[in-house]
């Protein structure tokens, strides 16, 4: 391998590969450095369901990324629309209006065009029938502004992006951990790589950092997210330990965003400490709006029906972590078990069933049985059963008189058999990161670009605070990865012209 390239991309997930493909479009020589071994490539992206949130105003917009969508499929579904204003409203509402306005505008206004560009590179998409639609009156009705996923989920997305990179002759070097960036008179001049304990330096003109947040770094989690976060399980890769963020800060780059915030969900209590590629995102448990969640005292602690799950699931993991012994049970009766998502049917699941509530109470490991039965009795009596149940809309079928209400989709637990699933907190990614401008250039603490240094993906701070709309993470990675790659290519071309 040559000891000099034009652009180095650090990471090999969705954001990184979009950056690599965009940089290659400029004619630059591009090299991807991935810390993980090849069999674990792809970062957190590979562990996701592949959902991507974007603006679409019509079925024709959907068909621009899913040309295979047939007339019969269109007739059998109500895809609705997801307008620019709706995306803005969702970003503002769930982040308590702290999301950076400029970054948010860039994300939203480039969302559809970026997916169209990805399609042109060979990435395929399909409707999320199994996760974001319920069949009502014979038609699939999509909800929550989230309609599309990558073909094959996260693994399919990574496979397609890596195939596209191979077609463009972009090399990827695995087990190559970038531990430092070198600057020459304030400009990026190379990176220091650690490969199986040995360090080497590789010269380059520009670097795009897209190597994730610090979710797999238990010490940083406890430091920045707070006490107890070292106990959370990691949903994805073990390799996202904050290397890229640390390198930027070491070079005088500016931190940005919600450093005490993260995306964290309900995750199987007995899942491994890090993600398992053979299971992927199957350890998640996101049908809680259809039932109730109780803690060790047998008490409910969140409004399970506050909103569609894709507007609450990323913050409810924190709520579970805050419970005694960091666990909860999700409880359902037979009226809704057919509506549960596929992840409830995997082999690797912590589940109990019973034909009566007292029997179920005795099987909920770690839970006060009397407290649970009292909770269920009060809940059942509070449900507004005169309001029709409809899982495809916010149906207003709530409760009255409870300290912790349920706002939608409330059903009495009265129809056996009963099923419960034990969960804990699974952290997906951290919200704090580095500061970039609209070209994806990393800024120093005086808001000046660090010449030749760009960032994308989880590393970018300022977009998400407290929560995030489901499916926005992959879209953000793709949008800002594409921008960073194009900007790095333009930077290299400009510096070459200047040198000439």
Secondary structure, DSSP 8 states (H G I E B T S, - for coil): --SEEEEEEE--SHHHHHHHHHHHHTT--EEEE-SS-GGGTTGGGGGS--EE---BSSHHHHHHH-TT--HHHHHTEE---B-HHHHHHHHHHHTTT-S-HHHHHHHHHTHHHHHHHHHHTT--EEE-HHHHEEEETTEEEE-TT--EEETTHHHHHHHHHHHHHHHTT-EEE-S-EEEEEEEETTEEEEEEEEETTEEEEEEEEEEEE----STT-HHHIIIII-TTGGGSEESS-TT-SSHHHHHHHHTTB-EES-TT-EEEEEEETTS-SS--TTTGGGGB---GGGSEEE-TTS-B-S-TTSS-GGGTHHHHHHHHHTSGGG-EEEEE-TTTGGGS-GGGGSSS--EEEESSHHHHHHHSTT--HHHHHHHHHHHHHHB-TTS---TTS-----BSS-SS---SS---S-SSSEEEEEEEEEEEEES-EE-B-TT-EEEBTTS-EEEEEEE-GGGB-SS-SS---TTHHHHHHHHHHHHHHHHHHHHHHHHHHHH-
